[in-house]
Amino acid sequence: MTAAHLDPARRHDVVLVFDVADGNPNGDPDAGNQPRTDDETGQGLVTDVAIKRKIRDTVSLMRGDDSRYGIFVEAGHALNTRIEAGLTANPGKADDAQRWLCEHYFDIRMFGAVLSTGKGGGAGQVRGPVQLTFARSIDPILPTDHAITRVTQTRQEDIDKGESTEMGSKWTVPYGLYKAHLFYSAPRAAKTGVTSDDLAALWQAISVMFDHDRSATRGEMKLCGLYIFSHADALGVAPAASLTQRVRLERANGDKAARAHTDYRRELNTEGLPDGVELTKLVDLWP
């Protein structure tokens, strides 16, 4: 029997909780690469695009030798070239080209893609079954700009002038605990051909993505919680918000600056779950 969270024919509503310490989880290029924030509340933000990039890269590491787990949106590869490969394999048949592309690219099957570029109008658009929200920090964050120096100059003329160091800056968040939601639509998954193995790859990628996305810029990031609410059928038996709000996080001591996930209490309400809804805790760092 297929485990509830691996069943592609069931709807899934998911809560992800992760944190960052002394790093920049998602810089804003329009603001000098400062950590993204909600201007009104001061809460930190991480875009859905950034999270999906981590998932894509991790799936590529895990399944890169499997032709079914190609990554469509990948650095160094033109999208039109890949779309045209699908059209060449299915000349004159946009629907068949879509199916071909879904079969060969994990991220099209899961996230969807715009395939309408390229020659002859492309292959239309695929709406993926997996959609992510922005991640939002539980509390306001305090972005900090650090002045840094390096001994290597950018320009030779600066060395010729006798300059020996060059100044720079680095933005970090001392600490932030973030929460995001993921929604999986079984009817849309049936159209793109999602399998149990695809769901297993998705959950595994999310579970380890921060361990394979290390950089000096991001500091230390880790997944603290991954909670999957699986419905009894494809359409679901309860509103998503009634399930995702069952995972609550609050500061244990409001007078102390948070510097670890253990500075927060995690409340997981499992009382009175709707009939047929099953909760799978794939990752849970709280006791």
Secondary structure by P-SEA (a helix, b strand, c coil): cccccccccbbbbbbbbbbcccccccccccccccccccccccbbbbcaaaaaaaaaaaaaaaccccccccccccccccaaaaaaaaaaaccccaaaaaaaaaacccccccccccccccccccccccccccccccbbbccbbbbbbbbbbbcccccaaaaaaccccccbbbbbbcbbbbbbbbbbbaaaaaaacccaaaaaaaaaaaaccccccccccccbbbbcbbbbbbccccccccccccccccbbbbbccccccccccccbbbbbbcccccccbbbbccccccc
